[in-house]
């Protein structure tokens, strides 16, 4: 009898221990699951990887290659490996954009134009790319990040036989706890004047806001062809780099026959100042005062190195600028991304082909596990 009782007691003890172990394991597993994204940086990294699986990453790097002239004189036939990775995520940036002392995740991805544009006046929807800006916020309560805002800009950046060069540079301006996204697009054709657009985009914690911008350049041949035009409606943000008529979307602030005209140059300076920028003159030996400020402060060597890297990257980005580069009137600038293509006059092409140089640059770091193709010179 006593033996049976002992067996029952041992069995009960073992069952109790198994239940306790199972409960602890379940609690520990639940804790691990619940704590998976307790770190916002981890949550943002996971979000980037998920978006990468959905949209892919643009290839990044520099390539010089021959591209075949198409059936129509306006077109090129791109190599398959170049065409296959022209869309997707260009860059991601984890930064406090709304000044609440909490980082947000900015994602810029590019896709073939999906938004209809008004045809006519040399505007063709197939020449447009959608630059989609998305902002993600991290929720401490839900332990996850979610899309909070989206803004789509339309850039006419398709490169063809009429082009000499085009490009789009994106950078961030930080000043006094406020961060803004700046986008410069430009297009220069072989037998046509150039067009430069600058736009600013803010974020208030709920959506993108405070959009403003202008178009500048020798927009056409003829009298009063050099113009400074202020953006007036949202339609203007869908026609960046287009040299077509935008009468309803912009207001002409100044017009002249030459770029040296004081009325036009003054309007340009004021337009840049409104965006917190100034032109980078040839005598300027730096595009930003980041390193100077780092040297004056007690920041660590790592921070000083980071500031130096930022300056180097910013100088490189500004060399691509249609206006010769910018500096912050106040605050600092940080490069984010660049997409550009130009005729490569230094390389002779075979008959029926044209030599081009293409660059796609992400100045931010992809998270571990991101699968970004490399843009490189074709063999």
N, C-alpha and C positions, 0 to 999 in steps of 0.2 A: 504494500500500500504506500509505504513511505517512498519506495523507488519510483512508483507511478507519479507521486506528487512532485518529486524532484524533476522527473522528465517533463511534466506539465509546466513547472516553473521555468525550467531552462528554455523550453519551447516558447513560452510567453515572452521571456526575456529577449530571445533571438528575434521574435516577430516585432517586438517593440523597437529593438535596435535597427531592424531593417526599415521600419516605418520612419524612425527618426532620421536615418541616413538618407532615405528617399526624400524626406521633407527638406532636409538641409540642402541636398543636391538640387532639388527643384527650386528652392529659394535662391541658391547661388546662381543657377542657370538663368532664372528670371532677372536676378540682379545684373548679370552680365548683359542680358538682352536689353534691359531697360537702360543700362549705362553705355550702350554701344555708341551713342551720339551725344553723350553728356558734354563732350568737348565740341564747341562750335566749329573749330578747325577741322575735326574729323567729319562732322556733318557736312560741311562745305566740300570737303574732298570727295565724300561719297556722292554728293549731288553732282559734282563735276564729272565723275566717272559714269554716273547714270546718264547724264546728258551726252557724254561722249559715245555711249553705246547707242543712243537714239539718233544723234545727228552726225557723229563722227568729228574728227579734228581736221582742220585744214593742214595741208602739208606746209612745213616751214623751212626756210633756208634760202639759198640763192642759186639760180640756174641760168646758164647761157646755152642756148640751143637754137636749132633751125626749126621754123614752123612752116608748114606747107600752105601756100596760097590756095584759097578755096575756089569754088566754081565762080563765085561772084567776087569782084575786085575788093569788096568791102570786108570780106571774111578771111579768117585763118582757120586751118584745120589743126587743132592742137594734138600733141601726142597724148595717147590714152592715159598714161600715168599722171600727166599734168591735169587733164580734164577730170580725172576720177577724184581728185582731192582738192578741187577749187572751192568747195562748200564745206560748211561745218563750223566748229568753234575756232576762232582765231586766238582769243586769249580769255583768261579769267583773272579777276583781281579781287582779293579779299582785303577790304579796307573799310574804315568808318566813313561812309559817304554822307550820312545825315547828322553827324555831330552829336550822337547820343552815347558816345563812348563804347559802342558795341559795333563790331565789324559786320559788314554786309558782304555778299558775294555778287560781283558784277560779271556777267557773261556776255561776250560779243560773239555772235555767230553770223555767218554769211550764207545766203542762199540765192539761187537764180530768182530773178524778180517774179514775185507772185501777185503783187498788187497792181491793179490796172492803172495806167496813166492815160491822160488825154492824148490821143495821137494827133499828128499833124505838126507843122512847124519843126520838122526834123526830130520829133520825139518818138522813139520806138521802145516799146516795153521790153523787147528781147535784149536790149542793150543795158538794162538796169539790173543791179543786184540789190537785194534787201539786206541792210545791216541791222540786225535785230539785237537791241540792247535789253537785257533782262536782269532784274535785281532780285536777289533772294535774301530773305530775313530768317534768322534762327530764332526759334521759340524755346525759351527756357522751360516753359510749362510742358510743351509737347515733346521736347527733346528732338526736334527735327527742323529742317528749313523748308520754306515754301516760297513760291513766286509771289512777289509783291508789286512788281511794276514791269511794264514792257513799253519800249519805244522803237518804232521802225523808221529808219531813214533810207531813202532810195538813192543809190549812187550809180551814175552812168559810167561804170568802170570797165566795160567790155573793150578789150584792146583789138583794134583792127588795122587794116592797111593805111587808113587815113591818119592814124595816130603817130605822134612822135614819142610821147610819154604820158602816163597818167599815174595817179597814186592816191592813197588815203592813209593819213596818219592820225592816230588817236593817242591822246595823252591826258593826264589829269592835272588840274591845278588845285593846290591846297593853300588856303590862307585863312588864318585866324579861326581854325576849327571848321571851316567850310570847304567842301570838296565839290568840284565841278568837272564834268567830262568835256573835253574840247576835241572836235573833229575837223581836220582840214582835208578837203578833196581838191584835186586839180586835174586839168586835162589840157594837153597841148597837142594840136594837130599839125601835120606837116605843112599844110597850106592854109591854115586857119589860125586865128588868134587863140589865146589861152583863156581859161576860166578857172577861177579859184573861189572856193566856198569855205567859210568857216562857220561852224555852229557850236553852241554851248548847250549843255544839258545838265540840269541839277536833279537832286533827289531829296524828297522831304520826309522819308520814312514810310510813306504809303504809296507813292507813285513818282514817276519822273515829272519834273516841272521846270519852270524858268527857262524854257527853250528860247533861244534867240540866235540870230546869225545874219550873215550877209554874203553877197556875191560880188566879185571884183575881177576886173581884167579888161583886156581888149576883146570884147565879146563878139564883135563882128567887124566886117570891113566897112569903111565909109566914115562920114562925119559923126562926131560925138560917139565914137565907138568904144572909147575907154570910159567905163562906168563903175560907180559904186552903188550897189542896190541893197537896201535893207530888207530882210525877210519880213513879210507882212502877214501871211497866212500859213497854215500847216502844210499846204500844198508845196511850198518852197522846199521843205525838208525831204520831199520825195523826188526832187529834181536836182540833187547835188551833182555838180560837174556838167550839167546839161547847158548848152549854149543856145537853147531854144528860147522863144519868147515866153516870159513869165510875168507879163504885165499885171495880171490879177493877183499874183502871189508876192510881188516885191514892190518896193517904192524906190524910185530912182532919186538918190540923194545928190549925186554930182555926176556930170558927164563932160568929157573933153575929147580933143583929138589926139592928145599925147598923155602918157602916164605921168610925165613930169609936171603936169598942170597942178597948180597949188590947190584948187578946189577939190580935185579928186584925191590927191595925196593927203590933204587935211582930213577929208572924210574917212579915208582908210585908217589914219592914225587914231581918229576918234572911235571908229568901229572896233579897232583892236583894244583900245583902252576900256571900252564898255565890256569887253570880255576878260579884262584883267591882264592884257598882254601888250607887248611892245615888239616891234621888229628887232631882230637880231642883226645888228650892224656888223660890217666886216671887221671893225676895230675891236669888237667884243671877243674876248678869248674864252668865254664860257657862256653856255646857254642858261645857266642856273647858278645860284649862289649856294647850293646845297653843301659842297665841300668846304667852302669858306666858313659857313656857319658851324659845320662839324669841327673844324680846326679851332674855332674860338671857344667852343663849349668843352665840357668835361666828359663828353660821350666816350664810350669804349672804342677800341681800335676796330672792332667788328662793325660798329655803327659808322665810323669814319670810312671804312672800306665800302660799306653799302652806299654811302653818299657818293663816293668816288665812282662806283659802278653806275649809279644812277646818272651822274654827270656824263660819263662816257657814252652810255646808251642814248641819253638825250641829245648829245652832240651828233651822234650817228643818225638819229631820227630827223633832226633838224636839217641835215644835209639833203634830205629828200624833199624838203618843203618847197612848195611852189613860190613862196615869197622869200625864201632864203632863211627861214627859221624865226623862232620867237623866243622871248624871255618873259618871265613873269614880271609884271609891273610891281606886284607885291606877292610874297609867298614863294612857293616852289612848284616846279613842273616835274612830272614823272611820266616817262614814255610807257605806253601800254601795247601798241601794235601798229603794224604797217603792212600795206598791200600795194605793190606797184609793179609796173611793166613799162619797158621802153625799148625803142629800136636800138640795136647794138651795132653801131656804125663801125666799131673796131673789128668786127668779125664779118668776113665775106661769106655770103650764103650761096648755095648751089642754085642753078636756074630753077625758077618756080618756087623758091623758098625765100624766107626772110629771117635774118638773125635778130633775136630778141634777148633781152635780159629780164628775168622775173625775180622779184623778191617778196617773200612773205615772212614777217618777223613777229614773234610773240616775245615781248620783253618780260613777261611774267613766267613763273615756274609752274609747270603742269604737275599735278599730284602723282605719287607713285601709282603705277598701273595704267596711266593714260597711254593710249596707243596713237601717237601722232606720226604720220608719215613724214619723210624727209624730202624736201624739194632740193634737187641737186641736178647738176649738169648731166644731160643724157649722153650716153656713150655713142 
